Amino acid sequence: MIDQDKKDAHFMNQAFLEAQKALEKDEVPIGAVVVYKDKIIAKAHNLSEQLTDFTAHAEMQAYTMAADALQNKYLDKCTLYVTLEPCVMCAGAAFWTRVGRIVFGASDEKRGYARLNESVLHPTTEVKGGVMAEECGAIVKAFFQSKR
């Protein structure tokens, strides 16, 4: 069996590919995948500009797709891989999904949920940060530098 660190790197790479899709659409380059039983059941990236919807974050799109795939609103046996630490809105939605685990790439010092209150997440949700942090942070930083 592949160890958890290798699985996390593999699935974060898949989320990073979604972030690149967002970048191609001139969206903030954040990507997410939801994994259930070692299989990706949802892939998403930010669509806020395209949909003119401030709630169309990668995580929100992924939660909806995963719930639809499982025909269940609870994602307690799933892992969300997301390239940037979730914001408070996405962390609050994670609470309601009861997602089993969140693995994120780069920390978000300005908008990340942990800067305000780590208890936003469901108490049973496990969190691991820093997977591909350098790559995940660099793509977002470069995007915003190009906008200035």
C-alpha positions as CSV (number, residue, x, y, z in Angstrom):
1,M,0.0,0.0,0.0
2,I,1.2,3.5,-0.8
3,D,2.0,5.5,2.3
4,Q,-0.3,8.5,3.1
5,D,2.4,11.2,2.3
6,K,2.7,9.8,-1.2
7,K,-1.1,9.7,-1.7
8,D,-1.4,13.2,-0.4
9,A,1.3,14.4,-2.9
10,H,-0.4,12.6,-5.7
11,F,-3.9,14.0,-5.0
12,M,-2.5,17.5,-4.3
13,N,-0.9,17.4,-7.7
14,Q,-4.3,16.7,-9.2
15,A,-5.7,19.7,-7.4
16,F,-2.8,21.8,-8.7
17,L,-3.7,20.8,-12.3
18,E,-7.2,22.2,-11.5
19,A,-5.5,25.4,-10.3
20,Q,-3.8,25.7,-13.6
21,K,-7.1,25.4,-15.4
22,A,-8.4,28.3,-13.3
23,L,-5.3,30.3,-14.3
24,E,-6.0,29.7,-18.0
25,K,-9.5,31.2,-17.4
26,D,-8.0,34.2,-15.6
27,E,-9.5,33.0,-12.3
28,V,-7.6,33.0,-9.0
29,P,-5.7,29.8,-9.5
30,I,-7.0,27.5,-6.8
31,G,-7.9,23.9,-7.4
32,A,-9.6,21.2,-5.4
33,V,-10.3,17.5,-5.6
34,V,-12.4,15.3,-3.4
35,V,-11.2,11.7,-2.8
36,Y,-13.3,8.8,-1.6
37,K,-11.8,5.3,-1.2
38,D,-8.6,6.4,-3.0
39,K,-10.5,7.6,-6.1
40,I,-11.2,11.2,-7.2
41,I,-15.0,11.8,-7.2
42,A,-14.9,15.6,-7.8
43,K,-12.5,18.0,-9.5
44,A,-13.0,21.7,-9.4
45,H,-11.3,25.1,-9.6
46,N,-12.3,28.7,-8.9
47,L,-15.1,29.9,-11.2
48,S,-16.1,33.2,-9.4
49,E,-15.3,35.4,-12.4
50,Q,-16.8,33.2,-15.0
51,L,-20.0,32.6,-13.1
52,T,-20.1,36.1,-11.6
53,D,-20.5,34.3,-8.2
54,F,-18.4,35.1,-5.2
55,T,-19.3,31.7,-3.7
56,A,-17.9,29.8,-6.7
57,H,-14.7,28.8,-5.0
58,A,-13.0,25.6,-5.9
59,E,-13.9,23.9,-2.6
60,M,-17.6,24.9,-2.9
61,Q,-17.7,23.5,-6.4
62,A,-16.0,20.3,-5.3
63,Y,-18.3,19.8,-2.3
64,T,-21.4,19.9,-4.5
65,M,-19.9,17.6,-7.1
66,A,-18.8,15.1,-4.4
67,A,-22.2,15.1,-2.6
68,D,-23.8,14.5,-6.0
69,A,-21.4,11.6,-6.8
70,L,-22.1,9.9,-3.5
71,Q,-25.8,10.9,-3.3
72,N,-25.1,12.0,0.2
73,K,-24.7,15.5,1.8
74,Y,-22.1,14.2,4.2
75,L,-18.5,13.7,3.1
76,D,-17.2,12.2,6.3
77,K,-15.3,9.4,4.5
78,C,-13.8,11.8,2.0
79,T,-10.7,13.9,1.8
80,L,-10.7,17.4,0.3
81,Y,-7.4,18.4,-1.4
82,V,-7.1,22.1,-2.1
83,T,-4.2,24.1,-3.2
84,L,-4.8,27.0,-0.8
85,E,-6.0,27.0,2.8
86,P,-9.8,27.3,2.8
87,C,-11.3,30.7,3.5
88,V,-13.9,31.0,6.3
89,M,-16.8,30.5,3.9
90,C,-15.3,27.3,2.5
91,A,-14.3,26.1,6.0
92,G,-17.9,26.8,7.2
93,A,-19.2,24.7,4.3
94,A,-16.7,22.0,5.2
95,F,-18.3,21.9,8.7
96,W,-21.7,21.2,7.2
97,T,-20.3,18.5,4.9
98,R,-18.5,16.9,7.8
99,V,-15.6,16.2,5.5
100,G,-13.3,13.7,7.1
101,R,-10.0,15.3,6.1
102,I,-8.7,18.5,4.5
103,V,-5.3,18.6,3.0
104,F,-4.2,22.0,1.7
105,G,-1.1,23.3,0.0
106,A,-0.2,26.8,0.9
107,S,-1.4,28.7,3.9
108,D,-3.4,31.8,3.3
109,E,-2.2,34.4,5.8
110,K,-4.8,37.0,4.7
111,R,-8.0,35.0,4.2
112,G,-7.4,31.5,5.6
113,Y,-9.9,30.2,8.1
114,A,-7.2,29.4,10.7
115,R,-6.3,33.1,11.0
116,L,-9.7,33.8,12.4
117,N,-10.8,30.6,14.2
118,E,-9.7,27.0,13.7
119,S,-12.9,25.7,15.3
120,V,-14.8,26.7,12.1
121,L,-14.3,23.1,11.0
122,H,-16.2,20.1,12.2
123,P,-14.5,18.7,15.3
124,T,-14.0,15.4,13.6
125,T,-12.3,16.8,10.5
126,E,-8.5,16.2,10.3
127,V,-6.3,18.8,8.7
128,K,-2.9,18.6,7.1
129,G,-1.3,21.7,5.5
130,G,1.9,22.3,3.6
131,V,1.6,19.7,0.9
132,M,3.2,21.2,-2.2
133,A,3.1,24.5,-0.4
134,E,5.8,26.1,-2.5
135,E,4.2,25.4,-5.8
136,C,0.7,26.1,-4.6
137,G,1.7,29.4,-3.1
138,A,3.8,30.5,-6.1
139,I,1.0,30.2,-8.6
140,V,-1.3,32.4,-6.6
141,K,1.4,34.9,-5.8
142,A,2.3,35.1,-9.5
143,F,-1.3,35.6,-10.5
144,F,-1.8,38.6,-8.2
145,Q,1.6,40.1,-9.1
146,S,0.5,40.0,-12.8
147,K,-2.7,42.0,-11.9
148,R,-0.8,44.8,-10.2
